[in-house]
Amino acid sequence: MSDQLTSPQDTYARLMSEAGDSRRKRSLEAINEVCRLLHERHSSDFSYKTIITLGQDRGLPIPGEKSIVNSTGEHYRELIQAWKLASLPKASETKAHQKSWIEHIEDPVLRMSVSLLAKELRAIKAKESRKAKHSGGQIVLGSVSGQAVSAQLRLNDAELAALKAAIDPAELGLVGLSIGSRGEVVDLKGKKIHKPGFRDAIEKVLSVQVK
């Protein structure tokens, strides 16, 4: 496996050629069109909710969230992920610094995983930097035993989607990763990428997030 990311156009072409029925092809066309529009608008929000809403607004035959997230929707998720990665902010200096050590990771699956996580991190940092200029008040994040829990940050849809994707077996499977019995993330060789409890920690964060 190469550490070079496949372009969304190439991913779309391959998925269309693999589609076995016209309904799937129409759905892929709709998702590709919506993602292309988001990319042209320089948006970093490729959450399923945003994609579905924009597709419906334009009258496209966009599949529902259930069709995207279930076991048969892997092709939809792969196309969305390709566009999402292609649309992440580019920071040349940061990229050069990260590349200096990421390129030296021998395992190709692990190298790809680290590269994807680095891109996600740059996008989140860029978004938080913009938000910090306009926020300063205390925000309620969730509740424990009926008592309000306050925090400096409330996660938006894109950030929630990123956390969910970090423990989504289907998303992890795209880069050769899986979740172990103790909540750890491992690669194809069984090497730990994230320590035991990683999945549980993220699930706890998501459980107190106010929708």
SEZAZA-631518 format. One record per residue: residue number from 1; x negated, z, y of N, C-alpha, C, O in turn; residue in three letters. Coordinates in Angstrom, 2 decimals. Example, Ala and Ser with C-alpha at 12.3 -4.5 7.8 and 13.67 -1.06 7.14 Angstrom:
BEGIN
 num  n.east    n.up n.north ca.east   ca.up ca.north  c.east    c.up c.north  o.east    o.up o.north residu
   1  -13.19    7.80   -5.69  -12.30    7.80    -4.50  -13.20    7.80   -3.30  -14.24    8.46   -3.32    Ala
   2  -12.85    7.08   -2.25  -13.67    7.14    -1.06  -12.90    7.87    0.03  -13.41    8.04    1.14    Ser
END
This chain:
BEGIN
 num  n.east    n.up n.north ca.east   ca.up ca.north  c.east    c.up c.north  o.east    o.up o.north residu
   1   -0.84    0.00   -1.20    0.00    0.00     0.00   -0.87    0.00    1.24   -1.84    0.76    1.34    Met
   2   -0.53   -0.84    2.18   -1.30   -0.93     3.41   -0.81    0.10    4.40    0.35    0.51    4.36    Ser
   3   -1.72    0.54    5.30   -1.30    1.49     6.33   -0.71    0.76    7.53   -0.31    1.40    8.51    Asp
   4   -0.64   -0.57    7.47   -0.01   -1.33     8.53    1.50   -1.35    8.32    1.96   -1.67    7.22    Gln
   5    2.26   -1.00    9.33    3.71   -0.94     9.22    4.31   -2.34    9.25    3.90   -3.18   10.05    Leu
   6    5.28   -2.57    8.38    5.97   -3.86     8.34    6.88   -3.98    9.56    7.55   -3.02    9.92    Thr
   7    6.91   -5.15   10.18    7.75   -5.34    11.36    9.22   -5.30   10.95    9.55   -5.64    9.82    Ser
   8   10.12   -4.89   11.86   11.55   -4.85    11.52   12.09   -6.23   11.18   13.01   -6.34   10.37    Pro
   9   11.53   -7.28   11.79   11.99   -8.63    11.47   11.68   -8.99   10.02   12.50   -9.58    9.32    Gln
  10   10.48   -8.63    9.57   10.09   -8.91     8.19   10.92   -8.06    7.22   11.34   -8.54    6.17    Asp
  11   11.15   -6.81    7.60   11.96   -5.93     6.76   13.38   -6.48    6.64   13.96   -6.50    5.55    Thr
  12   13.93   -6.92    7.75   15.28   -7.48     7.77   15.37   -8.73    6.89   16.31   -8.88    6.11    Tyr
  13   14.39   -9.61    7.01   14.39  -10.84     6.22   14.33  -10.53    4.72   15.03  -11.15    3.92    Ala
  14   13.51   -9.56    4.35   13.40   -9.21     2.94   14.69   -8.59    2.43   15.16   -8.94    1.34    Arg
  15   15.27   -7.67    3.20   16.50   -7.02     2.77   17.66   -8.01    2.66   18.50   -7.89    1.76    Leu
  16   17.70   -8.98    3.56   18.74  -10.02     3.49   18.58  -10.86    2.23   19.57  -11.22    1.58    Met
  17   17.34  -11.17    1.88   17.10  -11.98     0.68   17.43  -11.21   -0.60   17.76  -11.80   -1.63    Ser
  18   17.34   -9.86   -0.52   17.63   -9.03    -1.68   19.11   -8.67   -1.79   19.57   -8.24   -2.85    Glu
  19   19.85   -8.85   -0.69   21.27   -8.48    -0.68   22.04   -9.35   -1.67   21.94  -10.57   -1.66    Ala
  20   22.81   -8.69   -2.53   23.51   -9.43    -3.58   24.92   -9.85   -3.23   25.53  -10.58   -4.01    Gly
  21   25.47   -9.44   -2.10   26.83   -9.82    -1.75   26.94  -10.02   -0.24   26.12   -9.53    0.53    Asp
  22   27.98  -10.74    0.16   28.17  -11.08     1.57   28.49   -9.87    2.42   28.13   -9.84    3.60    Ser
  23   29.15   -8.88    1.85   29.49   -7.69     2.62   28.24   -6.94    3.04   28.13   -6.49    4.18    Arg
  24   27.29   -6.80    2.13   26.05   -6.12     2.47   25.29   -6.91    3.52   24.70   -6.33    4.43    Arg
  25   25.29   -8.24    3.40   24.59   -9.06     4.38   25.21   -8.90    5.77   24.49   -8.82    6.76    Lys
  26   26.54   -8.85    5.84   27.20   -8.67     7.14   26.84   -7.30    7.74   26.62   -7.19    8.95    Arg
  27   26.79   -6.28    6.89   26.43   -4.95     7.37   24.99   -4.90    7.86   24.69   -4.28    8.88    Ser
  28   24.09   -5.56    7.12   22.69   -5.61     7.54   22.54   -6.37    8.86   21.77   -5.97    9.73    Leu
  29   23.30   -7.46    9.01   23.27   -8.22    10.26   23.73   -7.35   11.42   23.14   -7.39   12.50    Glu
  30   24.79   -6.57   11.20   25.32   -5.72    12.26   24.31   -4.64   12.65   24.08   -4.40   13.83    Ala
  31   23.72   -3.99   11.66   22.73   -2.94    11.94   21.52   -3.52   12.65   21.01   -2.93   13.60    Ile
  32   21.08   -4.68   12.20   19.91   -5.33    12.81   20.19   -5.68   14.28   19.32   -5.52   15.13    Asn
  33   21.39   -6.16   14.56   21.76   -6.52    15.93   21.80   -5.30   16.84   21.30   -5.34   17.96    Glu
  34   22.39   -4.20   16.34   22.46   -2.97    17.14   21.07   -2.41   17.39   20.75   -2.02   18.51    Val
  35   20.25   -2.38   16.35   18.89   -1.85    16.50   18.06   -2.72   17.45   17.24   -2.21   18.20    Cys
  36   18.29   -4.02   17.40   17.58   -4.93    18.31   17.96   -4.63   19.76   17.11   -4.64   20.65    Arg
  37   19.24   -4.36   19.99   19.70   -4.02    21.34   19.08   -2.70   21.81   18.64   -2.60   22.95    Leu
  38   19.04   -1.71   20.94   18.44   -0.42    21.28   16.95   -0.60   21.59   16.42    0.03   22.51    Leu
  39   16.30   -1.45   20.81   14.87   -1.72    21.03   14.64   -2.37   22.38   13.71   -2.01   23.10    His
  40   15.50   -3.34   22.74   15.37   -4.02    24.02   15.64   -3.08   25.19   15.11   -3.27   26.29    Glu
  41   16.45   -2.07   24.96   16.75   -1.08    26.00   15.69    0.03   26.05   15.80    0.97   26.84    Arg
  42   14.68   -0.08   25.20   13.60    0.92    25.13   14.15    2.30   24.76   13.65    3.32   25.22    His
  43   15.18    2.30   23.93   15.78    3.56    23.49   14.99    4.12   22.31   14.47    3.37   21.48    Ser
  44   14.92    5.45   22.25   14.28    6.10    21.11   15.33    6.78   20.22   14.99    7.42   19.23    Ser
  45   16.61    6.63   20.58   17.69    7.25    19.82   18.24    6.26   18.79   19.11    5.44   19.09    Asp
  46   17.72    6.34   17.58   18.19    5.49    16.49   18.94    6.33   15.46   18.87    6.07   14.26    Phe
  47   19.68    7.34   15.96   20.48    8.16    15.06   21.63    7.31   14.52   22.07    6.36   15.16    Ser
  48   22.10    7.67   13.33   23.19    6.91    12.71   24.42    6.91   13.61   25.12    5.90   13.72    Tyr
  49   24.70    8.06   14.25   25.87    8.16    15.13   25.79    7.16   16.27   26.77    6.49   16.58    Lys
  50   24.60    7.06   16.90   24.43    6.13    18.01   24.59    4.68   17.54   25.26    3.88   18.21    Thr
  51   23.99    4.35   16.42   24.05    2.99    15.89   25.49    2.60   15.54   25.94    1.51   15.87    Ile
  52   26.20    3.51   14.88   27.59    3.23    14.49   28.48    3.06   15.72   29.28    2.14   15.79    Ile
  53   28.33    3.97   16.69   29.15    3.90    17.91   28.92    2.61   18.67   29.87    1.96   19.09    Thr
  54   27.65    2.22   18.85   27.34    1.00    19.58   27.84   -0.22   18.82   28.34   -1.17   19.42    Leu
  55   27.72   -0.20   17.50   28.20   -1.33    16.69   29.71   -1.49   16.79   30.22   -2.60   16.92    Gly
  56   30.41   -0.36   16.74   31.88   -0.41    16.85   32.31   -0.87   18.24   33.27   -1.62   18.38    Gln
  57   31.60   -0.42   19.26   31.92   -0.83    20.63   31.79   -2.34   20.81   32.51   -2.95   21.60    Asp
  58   30.86   -2.94   20.07   30.64   -4.39    20.19   31.44   -5.19   19.16   31.30   -6.41   19.06    Arg
  59   32.27   -4.49   18.38   33.12   -5.17    17.41   32.37   -5.70   16.21   32.83   -6.64   15.56    Gly
  60   31.24   -5.11   15.89   30.44   -5.56    14.75   30.89   -4.85   13.47   31.37   -3.72   13.53    Leu
  61   30.73   -5.50   12.31   31.12   -4.88    11.03   30.10   -3.84   10.58   29.48   -3.98    9.52    Pro
  62   29.93   -2.82   11.38   28.91   -1.79    11.13   29.40   -0.86   10.01   30.55   -0.44   10.04    Ile
  63   28.56   -0.52    9.05   28.99    0.41     7.99   29.13    1.83    8.53   28.51    2.17    9.54    Pro
  64   29.94    2.64    7.88   30.12    4.03     8.30   28.92    4.89    7.91   28.06    4.46    7.15    Gly
  65   28.88    6.10    8.46   27.74    6.98     8.19   27.62    7.31    6.70   26.52    7.41    6.18    Glu
  66   28.75    7.46    6.03   28.72    7.77     4.60   28.05    6.66    3.82   27.29    6.92    2.88    Lys
  67   28.33    5.41    4.20   27.71    4.27     3.52   26.21    4.20    3.77   25.46    3.70    2.94    Ser
  68   25.78    4.71    4.93   24.36    4.67     5.27   23.59    5.77    4.56   22.48    5.54    4.08    Ile
  69   24.18    6.96    4.48   23.43    8.11     3.95   23.54    8.27    2.44   22.74    8.99    1.84    Val
  70   24.51    7.63    1.81   24.64    7.84     0.36   23.55    7.09   -0.41   22.75    6.37    0.18    Asn
  71   23.54    7.25   -1.72   22.45    6.72    -2.54   22.37    5.20   -2.53   21.31    4.64   -2.80    Ser
  72   23.47    4.53   -2.22   23.45    3.06    -2.20   23.11    2.50   -0.82   23.09    1.28   -0.64    Thr
  73   22.86    3.37    0.15   22.58    2.90     1.50   21.11    2.87    1.85   20.75    2.84    3.03    Gly
  74   20.25    2.88    0.84   18.81    2.92     1.10   18.35    1.72    1.93   17.47    1.86    2.79    Glu
  75   18.93    0.54    1.69   18.53   -0.66     2.43   18.89   -0.54    3.92   18.15   -1.02    4.78    His
  76   20.02    0.11    4.22   20.40    0.32     5.62   19.41    1.28    6.29   18.95    1.04    7.41    Tyr
  77   19.09    2.36    5.60   18.16    3.35     6.17   16.77    2.76    6.38   16.10    3.06    7.36    Arg
  78   16.35    1.91    5.46   15.03    1.30     5.58   14.95    0.40    6.82   13.94    0.40    7.53    Glu
  79   16.01   -0.36    7.08   16.03   -1.24     8.24   16.05   -0.43    9.54   15.34   -0.76   10.49    Leu
  80   16.86    0.63    9.58   16.91    1.48    10.76   15.56    2.13   11.02   15.10    2.20   12.16    Ile
  81   14.91    2.60    9.95   13.61    3.24    10.09   12.57    2.26   10.61   11.71    2.63   11.42    Gln
  82   12.63    1.01   10.17   11.67    0.00    10.63   11.81   -0.24   12.13   10.82   -0.32   12.85    Ala
  83   13.06   -0.34   12.61   13.29   -0.53    14.04   12.89    0.72   14.83   12.33    0.63   15.92    Trp
  84   13.20    1.89   14.26   12.86    3.15    14.94   11.35    3.27   15.14   10.90    3.64   16.23    Lys
  85   10.59    2.97   14.11    9.13    3.06    14.21    8.58    2.04   15.19    7.62    2.32   15.92    Leu
  86    9.18    0.85   15.22    8.72   -0.20    16.13    9.04    0.14   17.58    8.44   -0.42   18.49    Ala
  87    9.99    1.05   17.80   10.44    1.38    19.15    9.86    2.68   19.68   10.14    3.06   20.82    Ser
  88    9.05    3.37   18.88    8.46    4.62    19.35    7.48    4.37   20.48    6.81    3.34   20.49    Leu
  89    7.39    5.30   21.45    6.45    5.14    22.57    5.02    4.97   22.07    4.62    5.59   21.08    Pro
  90    4.26    4.12   22.75    2.88    3.88    22.37    1.96    4.53   23.39    2.06    4.29   24.59    Lys
  91    1.08    5.36   22.90    0.08    6.00    23.75   -1.28    5.59   23.21   -1.74    6.13   22.20    Ala
  92   -1.95    4.65   23.88   -3.16    4.05    23.35   -4.27    5.06   23.10   -4.95    5.00   22.07    Ser
  93   -4.45    6.00   24.03   -5.53    6.96    23.84   -5.23    7.89   22.68   -6.10    8.17   21.85    Glu
  94   -3.99    8.38   22.62   -3.61    9.26    21.53   -3.70    8.53   20.20   -4.17    9.08   19.21    Thr
  95   -3.26    7.29   20.19   -3.28    6.50    18.98   -4.71    6.29   18.50   -4.99    6.38   17.30    Lys
  96   -5.62    6.02   19.43   -7.01    5.80    19.04   -7.61    7.07   18.46   -8.37    7.03   17.49    Ala
  97   -7.26    8.23   19.07   -7.79    9.50    18.58   -7.27    9.79   17.18   -8.03   10.19   16.29    His
  98   -5.96    9.60   16.98   -5.37    9.87    15.67   -5.91    8.91   14.62   -6.14    9.29   13.47    Gln
  99   -6.10    7.66   15.03   -6.55    6.66    14.08   -7.93    7.00   13.54   -8.27    6.66   12.40    Lys
 100   -8.73    7.68   14.37  -10.10    7.99    13.97  -10.15    8.85   12.72  -11.11    8.77   11.95    Ser
 101   -9.12    9.70   12.49   -9.13   10.51    11.27   -8.07   10.08   10.27   -8.25   10.27    9.07    Trp
 102   -6.96    9.50   10.75   -5.93    9.04     9.83   -6.45    7.93    8.94   -6.13    7.87    7.75    Ile
 103   -7.27    7.03    9.51   -7.81    5.91     8.73   -8.73    6.37    7.61   -8.95    5.64    6.64    Glu
 104   -9.26    7.60    7.73  -10.19    8.09     6.72   -9.48    8.80    5.56  -10.14    9.28    4.63    His
 105   -8.14    8.88    5.60   -7.40    9.45     4.48   -7.41    8.43    3.35   -6.92    7.31    3.50    Ile
 106   -7.96    8.81    2.23   -8.15    7.86     1.13   -6.85    7.47    0.44   -6.64    6.30    0.11    Glu
 107   -5.98    8.46    0.22   -4.73    8.17    -0.49   -3.82    7.32    0.40   -3.45    7.78    1.48    Asp
 108   -3.44    6.10   -0.01   -2.65    5.22     0.85   -1.25    5.76    1.16   -0.75    5.55    2.26    Pro
 109   -0.62    6.45    0.18    0.71    7.01     0.41    0.64    8.12    1.44    1.47    8.20    2.35    Val
 110   -0.36    9.00    1.29   -0.53   10.09     2.24   -0.88    9.55    3.62   -0.41   10.08    4.63    Leu
 111   -1.72    8.50    3.67   -2.11    7.91     4.95   -0.89    7.35    5.68   -0.76    7.53    6.90    Arg
 112    0.00    6.68    4.95    1.21    6.14     5.56    2.11    7.27    6.05    2.66    7.18    7.15    Met
 113    2.25    8.33    5.25    3.10    9.46     5.63    2.59   10.12    6.91    3.38   10.41    7.82    Ser
 114    1.28   10.35    6.99    0.70   10.98     8.18    0.88   10.08    9.40    1.14   10.57   10.50    Val
 115    0.73    8.77    9.20    0.90    7.83    10.31    2.32    7.88   10.86    2.52    7.87   12.07    Ser
 116    3.32    7.94    9.96    4.72    8.01    10.39    5.00    9.31   11.13    5.69    9.32   12.15    Leu
 117    4.48   10.43   10.60    4.70   11.72    11.25    4.04   11.77   12.63    4.59   12.38   13.55    Leu
 118    2.87   11.13   12.76    2.17   11.11    14.05    3.00   10.35   15.08    3.07   10.76   16.24    Ala
 119    3.62    9.26   14.67    4.45    8.48    15.58    5.69    9.29   16.00    6.07    9.28   17.17    Lys
 120    6.30    9.97   15.03    7.47   10.81    15.34    7.09   11.89   16.35    7.84   12.16   17.29    Glu
 121    5.93   12.51   16.14    5.49   13.59    17.03    5.27   13.09   18.45    5.64   13.77   19.40    Leu
 122    4.67   11.90   18.59    4.45   11.35    19.94    5.78   11.10   20.64    5.91   11.34   21.84    Arg
 123    6.78   10.62   19.89    8.09   10.34    20.49    8.75   11.63   20.96    9.33   11.67   22.04    Ala
 124    8.68   12.68   20.14    9.30   13.96    20.49    8.61   14.58   21.70    9.27   15.10   22.59    Ile
 125    7.27   14.53   21.72    6.53   15.09    22.85    6.86   14.36   24.15    7.02   14.99   25.19    Lys
 126    6.97   13.04   24.07    7.30   12.26    25.27    8.69   12.62   25.79    8.90   12.75   26.99    Ala
 127    9.64   12.79   24.86   11.00   13.12    25.26   11.08   14.52   25.85   11.76   14.74   26.85    Lys
 128   10.37   15.48   25.24   10.40   16.85    25.74    9.73   16.95   27.11   10.12   17.77   27.94    Glu
 129    8.72   16.12   27.33    8.05   16.12    28.63    9.01   15.68   29.73    9.00   16.22   30.83    Ser
 130    9.85   14.68   29.41   10.84   14.20    30.38   11.92   15.25   30.62   12.35   15.47   31.76    Arg
 131   12.35   15.90   29.54   13.42   16.90    29.66   12.96   18.13   30.43   13.76   18.75   31.14    Lys
 132   11.68   18.48   30.30   11.16   19.68    30.96   11.26   19.59   32.47   11.31   20.61   33.16    Ala
 133   11.27   18.37   32.99   11.34   18.19    34.44   12.73   18.51   34.99   12.90   18.78   36.19    Lys
 134   13.72   18.49   34.10   15.10   18.65    34.57   15.79   19.88   34.00   16.98   20.09   34.24    His
 135   15.06   20.69   33.27   15.70   21.86    32.67   14.89   23.11   32.95   13.67   23.05   33.13    Ser
 136   15.56   24.23   32.97   14.87   25.49    33.18   15.74   26.66   32.81   15.28   27.79   32.71    Gly
 137   17.04   26.36   32.60   17.97   27.43    32.26   17.91   27.78   30.80   17.39   27.02   29.98    Gly
 138   18.45   28.93   30.48   18.51   29.40    29.11   19.66   28.68   28.41   20.74   28.53   28.98    Gln
 139   19.44   28.25   27.17   20.44   27.50    26.43   20.76   28.22   25.14   19.85   28.71   24.46    Ile
 140   22.05   28.28   24.77   22.44   28.92    23.53   22.20   27.94   22.39   22.71   26.82   22.39    Val
 141   21.40   28.37   21.40   21.06   27.52    20.27   22.02   27.72   19.12   22.42   26.75   18.48    Leu
 142   22.39   28.95   18.85   23.28   29.22    17.74   23.71   30.66   17.74   23.62   31.33   18.77    Gly
 143   24.16   31.17   16.60   24.58   32.56    16.53   24.23   33.15   15.18   24.19   32.45   14.17    Ser
 144   23.98   34.43   15.18   23.69   35.16    13.96   24.58   36.40   13.97   24.50   37.22   14.88    Val
 145   25.43   36.54   12.93   26.34   37.68    12.82   27.19   37.84   14.07   27.48   38.95   14.51    Ser
 146   27.59   36.71   14.64   28.47   36.74    15.81   27.77   36.97   17.11   28.41   36.91   18.16    Gly
 147   26.46   37.22   17.10   25.72   37.46    18.33   25.02   36.18   18.77   24.43   35.48   17.94    Gln
 148   25.09   35.88   20.03   24.48   34.66    20.54   22.97   34.74   20.45   22.37   35.78   20.70    Ala
 149   22.36   33.63   20.08   20.91   33.54    20.02   20.48   32.54   21.07   20.89   31.38   21.02    Val
 150   19.67   32.96   22.03   19.27   32.07    23.10   17.90   31.48   22.83   17.09   32.07   22.12    Ser
 151   17.66   30.31   23.40   16.37   29.63    23.23   16.12   28.75   24.43   17.02   28.48   25.22    Ala
 152   14.87   28.31   24.58   14.51   27.44    25.68   14.85   25.98   25.40   14.75   25.13   26.28    Gln
 153   15.25   25.70   24.17   15.43   24.31    23.78   16.67   24.13   22.93   16.93   24.93   22.02    Leu
 154   17.42   23.12   23.21   18.53   22.73    22.36   18.24   21.34   21.82   17.93   20.43   22.59    Arg
 155   18.34   21.17   20.52   18.00   19.89    19.91   19.10   18.87   20.18   20.29   19.18   20.10    Leu
 156   18.67   17.63   20.50   19.64   16.56    20.69   19.84   15.81   19.38   19.23   16.16   18.37    Asn
 157   20.67   14.79   19.39   20.99   14.06    18.16   19.76   13.43   17.51   19.61   13.45   16.29    Asp
 158   18.87   12.87   18.35   17.68   12.21    17.80   16.76   13.22   17.13   16.19   12.94   16.07    Ala
 159   16.61   14.39   17.74   15.73   15.42    17.18   16.33   16.02   15.92   15.61   16.32   14.97    Glu
 160   17.65   16.20   15.91   18.32   16.67    14.70   18.14   15.67   13.56   17.88   16.05   12.42    Leu
 161   18.28   14.38   13.90   18.11   13.34    12.88   16.69   13.34   12.33   16.49   13.12   11.14    Ala
 162   15.70   13.59   13.20   14.31   13.62    12.77   14.07   14.77   11.79   13.37   14.61   10.79    Ala
 163   14.66   15.95   12.08   14.52   17.09    11.18   15.21   16.83    9.85   14.67   17.14    8.78    Leu
 164   16.41   16.25    9.92   17.13   15.95     8.69   16.36   14.95    7.83   16.30   15.07    6.61    Lys
 165   15.75   13.94    8.50   14.99   12.93     7.78   13.76   13.53    7.11   13.31   13.03    6.07    Ala
 166   13.21   14.60    7.71   12.00   15.22     7.16   12.23   15.86    5.81   11.28   16.08    5.06    Ala
 167   13.51   16.16    5.47   13.82   16.77     4.17   14.83   15.93    3.40   15.39   16.39    2.40    Ile
 168   15.07   14.71    3.85   16.00   13.81     3.16   15.26   13.12    2.02   14.33   12.36    2.28    Asp
 169   15.65   13.36    0.77   14.95   12.75    -0.36   14.85   11.23   -0.27   13.84   10.64   -0.65    Pro
 170   15.91   10.60    0.25   15.89    9.14     0.36   14.85    8.68    1.38   14.11    7.73    1.13    Ala
 171   14.79    9.35    2.54   13.81    9.00     3.57   12.39    9.25    3.07   11.50    8.42    3.27    Glu
 172   12.18   10.40    2.41   10.86   10.72     1.89   10.43    9.74    0.82    9.26    9.39    0.70    Leu
 173   11.41    9.29    0.03   11.10    8.36    -1.04   10.55    7.03   -0.54    9.81    6.36   -1.25    Gly
 174   10.92    6.65    0.70   10.44    5.40     1.27    8.92    5.40    1.45    8.30    4.34    1.44    Leu
 175    8.33    6.59    1.61    6.87    6.67     1.78    6.22    7.38    0.60    5.10    7.88    0.70    Val
 176    6.93    7.41   -0.54    6.33    7.95    -1.75    6.25    9.45   -1.81    5.40   10.00   -2.51    Gly
 177    7.12   10.15   -1.08    7.11   11.60    -1.07    8.38   12.15   -1.70    9.38   11.43   -1.82    Leu
 178    8.36   13.42   -2.10    9.54   14.07    -2.66    9.46   15.56   -2.39    8.42   16.08   -1.97    Ser
 179   10.58   16.26   -2.65   10.64   17.71    -2.43   10.54   18.41   -3.77   11.28   18.09   -4.71    Ile
 180    9.63   19.39   -3.87    9.44   20.15    -5.09   10.46   21.26   -5.26   11.31   21.47   -4.39    Gly
 181   10.37   21.99   -6.37   11.33   23.04    -6.71   11.30   24.22   -5.75   12.27   24.97   -5.67    Ser
 182   10.19   24.40   -5.03   10.07   25.53    -4.10   10.20   25.09   -2.65    9.84   25.83   -1.73    Arg
 183   10.72   23.88   -2.44   10.92   23.40    -1.08    9.70   22.77   -0.46    9.71   22.48    0.74    Gly
 184    8.66   22.54   -1.24    7.46   21.90    -0.71    7.62   20.38   -0.75    8.41   19.85   -1.53    Glu
 185    6.87   19.67    0.11    6.87   18.22     0.09    5.58   17.76   -0.59    4.48   18.18   -0.23    Val
 186    5.74   16.90   -1.61    4.58   16.46    -2.39    4.54   14.94   -2.43    5.55   14.27   -2.25    Val
 187    3.32   14.39   -2.69    3.19   12.95    -2.83    3.32   12.56   -4.30    3.63   13.41   -5.14    Asp
 188    3.09   11.30   -4.61    3.27   10.80    -5.97    2.33   11.47   -6.97    2.64   11.53   -8.17    Leu
 189    1.21   11.98   -6.49    0.25   12.64    -7.38    0.50   14.14   -7.48   -0.26   14.85   -8.15    Lys
 190    1.55   14.63   -6.83    1.85   16.05    -6.86    1.10   16.87   -5.84    1.18   18.09   -5.84    Gly
 191    0.37   16.20   -4.95   -0.38   16.91    -3.91    0.56   17.37   -2.81    1.40   16.60   -2.35    Lys
 192    0.43   18.64   -2.38    1.32   19.20    -1.37    1.00   18.64    0.02   -0.13   18.70    0.49    Lys
 193    2.02   18.08    0.65    1.91   17.60     2.03    2.38   18.70    2.98    1.78   18.92    4.03    Ile
 194    3.46   19.40    2.60    3.95   20.55     3.35    4.13   21.71    2.36    4.52   21.48    1.22    His
 195    3.86   22.92    2.79    3.85   24.09     1.92    5.25   24.45    1.42    6.25   24.02    1.98    Lys
 196    5.31   25.27    0.33    6.61   25.75    -0.17    7.38   26.43    0.95    6.82   27.15    1.77    Pro
 197    8.69   26.19    0.97    9.54   26.76     2.01    9.78   25.82    3.17   10.58   26.13    4.06    Gly
 198    9.10   24.67    3.18    9.26   23.71     4.29   10.71   23.26    4.42   11.28   23.28    5.51    Phe
 199   11.32   22.87    3.30   12.72   22.43     3.34   13.64   23.55    3.80   14.52   23.34    4.63    Arg
 200   13.42   24.78    3.26   14.28   25.91     3.60   14.18   26.25    5.09   15.18   26.59    5.72    Asp
 201   12.96   26.16    5.65   12.77   26.47     7.06   13.56   25.51    7.94   14.22   25.93    8.89    Ala
 202   13.50   24.22    7.62   14.23   23.23     8.41   15.74   23.41    8.25   16.49   23.29    9.22    Ile
 203   16.18   23.71    7.03   17.61   23.93     6.81   18.12   25.12    7.62   19.25   25.09    8.10    Glu
 204   17.30   26.17    7.79   17.70   27.32     8.59   17.83   26.95   10.06   18.75   27.40   10.75    Lys
 205   16.87   26.12   10.55   16.96   25.67    11.94   18.23   24.87   12.15   18.94   25.05   13.14    Val
 206   18.52   23.97   11.21   19.71   23.13    11.34   20.98   23.95   11.24   21.99   23.61   11.87    Leu
 207   20.96   25.04   10.44   22.18   25.84    10.22   22.63   26.60   11.47   23.81   26.93   11.59    Ser
 208   21.69   26.88   12.40   22.08   27.62    13.61   22.23   26.71   14.83   22.50   27.18   15.93    Val
 209   22.05   25.41   14.62   22.17   24.48    15.74   23.63   24.27   16.09   24.45   23.97   15.22    Gln
 210   23.96   24.41   17.35   25.33   24.18    17.81   25.54   22.69   17.95   24.77   22.01   18.63    Val
 211   26.58   22.17   17.32   26.86   20.73    17.39   27.51   20.38   18.71   27.82   19.22   18.96    Lys
END
